[in-house]
């Protein structure tokens, strides 16, 4: 249910990046591409029907405004992550996880009417959606930490956290098909279908899931008995947290990885459509290929790493470092390689598959950080703090990319965008590898709390 909930959430969060291609008018394939410099790809004859001047959408939004629209969700999201962590630790993961996804889904259903009313109302809809989503990751990690011991987290978290990737696959593949169809008016159907799916999931979540892992947990009794009661939560030492090198290395890791993630997930459809001239119907399917690879790689990597841990061949700390190094460094190098694909659309898709797919290793690395360095009662708070910083990339990445390509959708402009994302994979990844740890940190007030985190 956690995996499916993430899938539903990211379907609703990510579908805009595909739908916006059909929503926005295009003045033709060369009107905004700076073609006089010869820094653009030639338009293939087969693309004339979909990329010519006759392509029209309901809204006349330039690239910069599109960047604001794509990032508007994260204006609200970054504002509520920390509060979401506090609410999670107070009300419990079940309630906050369910409410965050139900609220997002309801607002998704109302997205088309908001957009048609005014761009300001549409942006407000997305900002509020972000506010409601703030508790999602703190509650998810709190639920996971209370049920999965450290030596099994690489395996089960790598499976569970692929829910977001499944969501991206469905939002791009299915979203592209819906947006290019006549079903329910075309692009509005993306929001209607995905929103309805989220509402259905929310009903099932509240019917099936309980806060107490004793009541519906698949782990053995030996694991469950170590579940930490929320009454153990002591005063949080925020000063110690804010001066902790492992905490800040984790924050930087999330910031760098999230920048690349949001830049690619929100801009891949635009890049393929405007630079490589992949038509809308194929765009969603092609854009989803990197995320399909990420799903399989993440699961396979997590299972393999978990076996190495259980066999005693590597330590938990080594597994976190190896996984993070593979995810961050290989993704960064792949984005550097994107600067050399030029107009070879097949090669561009192949390199993007590597850049996105290889990051699945990080689900067994840095994405376990909050669960490693603090006991269960504080996981929501710590995840809320780190997510506040990392989620800001949700609007920073589209704004940065939009400012680079506005009125200048050229190969050179996109190379600049790819290099920025590559640097933000490699530099924060290096800092994380140096300062990370798997040990509970001294800013946990009670020594008893630290001991119980060992299961």
Secondary structure by P-SEA (a helix, b strand, c coil): caaaaaaaaaaaacaaaaaaaaacccccccccccccccccccccccccccccccccccccccaaaaaaaaaaaaaaaaacaaaaaaaaaaccaaaaaaaaaaaaaaaaaaaaaaaaacaaaaaaaaaaaaaaacaaaaaaaaaaaacccccaaaaaaaaaaaaaaaaaaaaaaaaaaaaaccccccaaaaaaaaaaaaaaaaaaaaacccccccccccccaaaaaaccccccccccaaaaaaacaaaaaaaaaaaaaaaaaaaaaacaaaaaaccccccccaaaaaaaaaaaaaaaaaaaaaaaaaaaaaaccccaaaaaaaaaaaacaaaaaaaaaccccccaaaaaaaaaaaacccaaaaaacccccccccccccaaaaaaaaaaaaaaccaaaaaaaaaaaccccccaaaaaaaaaaaaaaacaaaaaaaaccccccccccccaaaaaaccc
